[in-house]
Amino acid sequence: MVHDDGYFDERVAARYDESDETSDAGAVDPVIDFLVEIAGSGRALELGIGTGRIALPLARRGVPVHGIDLSKAMVARLRAKPGGEDIGVTIGDFATTRVEGSFSVAYLVFNTIMNLTTQAAQVACFRNVGAHLEPGGCFVIEVGVPELQRLPPGDTVRAFHVSETRWGFDEYDVATQGLTSHHFEIFDGRVERTSIPFRYAWPSELDLMAQLAGMSLRERWSGWRREPFTSDSRKHVSVWEKPAV
């Protein structure tokens, strides 16, 4: 069931910080280092700010951060953390929601661009970011490379997590570039299921979206430590730049 908070209601928000790879401080550090460098002396706009796992340490490094998020439950978790009340947040759809001021960097981490489940919404997001960026500003996205080439011929489902208490499976729909992540987890002796729809996009399609928004690719890496992006990369960190003049 989809709530006012989208798929990230209180039940999901309560466990979100424990379920994601960025819950490890060691994984967060290179993200912050990268964004601090890109932001320079300017402000940062986080799309899908969630519980603040990136925004809070980024703000502690001296970068003013404003966030956009649809989920009030996720933002409540941010507010409850030290420093959370000092982060400005606008509740809304980050594809279209506008906030005051301009920013030197806007960013989407950990596959969040795929929460926009149509091409039109993803294009609108790029255009929205372009309108928020100051001249010379950058849009940073971290997102996985679709795993289709690693699936056996004819298969459309892959397991991405298997443990004693939690299982996760991605189901692809190639015709629509759809991806549904199915999560099964044991709580209080029963299995709970959550299925969340996404839309995957190849790097070249994202580059075209950036062009439509008046931006161009500045750099692309396979990780936050600037590892080279290759045909074997499972994700990419891409930076598109708005013209300086």
Residue, then its C-alpha position, 0 to 999 in steps of 0.5 A: m500500500v502506498h501512503d502519503d509518505g510514498y513507500f517510505d512510511e513510518r514502518v520503513a523509516a524506523r528501520y531504514d538506517e539499519s538496512d542501507e549500505t550507507s549506515d556504515a560510517g566508513a561508507v559515508d566518509p568518501v561520499i562527504d569528502f566528494l561532496v565537500e569538494i564539489a560544493g566548494s563555498g556554496r550550498a548543497l541541495e539533497l533530493g530525497i534527504g530521508t533520515g539525513r545520513i548524508a546531510l548531517p555529516l555534510a553540514r558538520r563539514g561546513v556545507p549548508v544543506h537544504g533537503i527535499d523529501l516526500s516522506k514526513a516519517m523519514v524527515a521526522r527521523l532526521r529531526a530527532k538526530p543531533g543537528g537535525e533541527d538545523i537542516g532546512v527541509t521542504i516536503g514534496d516531490f523532488a522532481t518538481t518541488r522548488v525551494e528558495g535560493s540557488f545551490s552550487v551542488a545538488y545530489l541524489v545518492f544510493n539509487t534515489i533517482m530510480n524512485l521516479t518511475t517514469q522517464a518524464a519524471q526523471v527528465a523533470c528532476f534534471r530540469n528542476v535541478g538545473a533551475h536550482l543550480e547557480p552557474g557552474g554548479c553541479f548535479v551529482i547522482e549515485v546509481g547502480v548500473p542495471e544488472l541485466q547483462r549479468l542475468p542468465p538468458g531469459d531470467t528477469v529476477r536476481a537476488f540482492h540479499v539473502s540472510e537468515t532473516r531477510w531476503g531481497f529480489d529485484e524483478y526487471d521489466v525490460a519493456t518498461q525499464g521497470l524494476t521492482s525490489h521485493h523485500f521479505e523480512i521476519f518480524d515477531g515470527r512472521v514474514e513481512r513483504t514490501s515491494i517498491p517500484f523503480r525505473y532504471a536508466w543507463p548512464s547514456e540516458l541520464d547524460l541525455m536528460a542532463q543535456l535536455a536540462g542544459m547540463s553536460l557530463r563533467e566526470r563519471w566514476s564507479g565509486w566515491r573514491r573516484e575509481p575508474f568507470t568501466s564495463d564491469s562497474r556495478k554503479h556510477v557516480s556521475v557529475w553534470e555541470k551547468p554552464a558557468v555563463 
